[in-house]
């Protein structure tokens, strides 16, 4: 039971930190500034549904992707660790994550299409979210853990939805200084997670290199 809860916390913390709703709030407010609150909530809901769907589909097809490209989970952990460290360092410095692409609004497109792409994917569900989901699903060795991982992704998206809906109030309450503190805190957490992933993957290759010497 404790192991399942620990896995849930690890998955939830990892996914939520990589999604980082605080970096999406300014763009969300800019896109929804001229529409009613109800429409803004629908926009946020569609964005998070698309992000949740993308992460789950990517997690389910993870084994196929690994086999097709001949990728090992330990290699992905190494790359993911480096990616998360860079993202965390950027946040710690008060910068937007490099994997977050600025949305270019095209007036010819339907407004709600922006909720799916590019706001839902890749603004919310970017390369970092897809990578961490794929890594976590490889550690979900039982159906129970896979359900826990799905629940973690769902909870992270629900929290992201709530934060986006109340983003105006949150930014007003935090102020510029408070927002910077949250960015740095999220960055620090992400860097700590990245170290765990990196050395978890590195341990496998070190054992392979040392095996002939033992």
N, C-alpha and C positions, 0 to 999 in steps of 0.2 A: 504494500500500500504506500509506504514512504517512498519507494523507488518510483512508483507511478506518479506520485505527486511531484517529486523532484523533476521528473521528465517533463511534466506539464509546465512547471515553473520555468524550466530551461527553455522549452519551446516557445512559451508565451513571451518571455522576456526577450528572447532572440528575435522573434518575428516582429514584435511591437517596436523594438528599438530600431530595427532595420527599416520598418515602414515609416517611423518617425513622423507622426501626424503634425508635430509642431512646425516642421519645415514645409508642410503643404498648406498650412492655414492661410498665409498671405495670398497665395495663388487662388485658393478657394474663395476667399473674401473678394478678390478682384473679379473673379468670374461671376459671382452671384450678387454683386453689389446692386444691380439694377432689377433684380427679380424679387418676388414675394418670398417670405420665409418658408412657406409650404413647398414652393418650387425648389428652393435651395436645399431643403431636406431630401426631396426626391433626387436631386442631382447627387448629393452625398451618398444616398442609399445605392443608387445605380453604380457609382464609382466603386464602392466597397464590395458590392456583389460581384462586379467584374474582377476586382482584385482577388477576392476569395476564390472565385472559380478558376482563375489562372493559376494560383498557387496549388490548389487541389489537383487540377489536371496535370500540372508539372510534377507534382509529387507522385501521382499514380503512374505516370509514364517514365518516372525516373529510372527504373530498372532497364527499360527498353533503350533509353538514351545511353546509359552506361554500357550496355552490351553492344549497341550499334557502333558507338564511337570508340569502344575499348577503353573507357575511362574507369578508374577505380575511385571508390569513395574517399580513400585516403588522399589521393591527388586533389580531389575536389575540396577536401578539408584544408589542404595547404593553400590552394588558390583562394578559397573562401576566407581563410584567416587573413591573408594579405589584403584582400578586397575590403573586408570589414574593418581592418586596422586603418586603412587609408580613409574610409568613410568616417570612422570614429575620430581620426585625427583632424579631419576637416571640420567636424562638428565641434570638437574641443577648441578649435581656433576661431569658432564663430562663423564658419563658412557653411554654405549649403553643400550637401553631399554631391560628389562629382557624378554619381549615377542618376541624379535627379535632373531630368531634362525640362527646360523651361517650355511652357505650353505656348504655342503660337496659335492664336485664335483666328480662324478663317470664317468670315461672316457668311460664306456661301454654304457652310455645313450646318446641319441641324444642331441646335444648342446642346441637346441632351446626348448627342453622340460624343461630345467632349468628355462626358462623365465616364464613358467606357474607355476611350482612348483620345487624347493621351493622359487624362487625369487619373483614371483608374489604373491603366497600364500605359506607360511605365512610371507615372508620378508616384502612385501608392505602391504598386507591385512592380518594382524595378528588378534589375539583375541581382541585387543583394537579397531581396525577399525570395526570389526563385532559388537562389543558391542555398540559402539557409534552410528552406523547406526541403530541398532535395537531400541535403546532408542529414537533416533530422529524420527523414523517412527511412534512411538506411539504418538508423539506430532503432527504429521501431520494428523490432524483430517478431512481435506478436500482433494479432488482430486488435488486442486491447490497446496496445501502444499506438497503433495507427488511428484508432478512434480518438485517443487522447490528443494526438497531433492535430487531427481534424478539428477537435474542439478548441485547441489552442489557437489555430488559425482563425476560427470563427469568433472567438472572444477578442482577439487582437483587432479584427475588422470591426466588431461592434464598438470597441473602445475608440477606434479611429473615427467611426461614424459619429459617435457622441461628441468627441473633441471638435470635429469639423463643424457640427451643428452649432456648438456653443463657442466657436473660435473667436467671434467678435468680443464676447464677454471675457473669455480667457485672456486674450491679448490686452484688453483694457485693464484687467485685474493685475496681470503680471507686470505690465509696463515694459519698456525697452530693456531694463536691467534684468528683470525676472525672466524674460524670454531668453536672454543670453545665458543665464544660469542653467535653464532647462536644456538648451542646446549643448552646453558643455557637459552636463550630467549625462545626457544620452550618449554623447561621444565617448565619455569615460567608460560607461557600461559596455558599449559596443567594442571598444578596444580590449577590455578584459575578456569578453566572449571570443574575440578574434584570437587571442593568445591561446585559449583553451582548444579551439579548433585547429590552429596551426600545429601545436605540439602533439595533439592527438593524431593528426595525419603524419607528422614527422616521425613519431615513435615507430610506426610500421616500417618505414624505410630504413631507419637506424637498425632495427632488428634484422632486416634482410642483409644489410651490409656487414653486421657483426656475426651473423650465423656461421660463415666459413671459418671464423677465427675461434669459435667456441668448440 
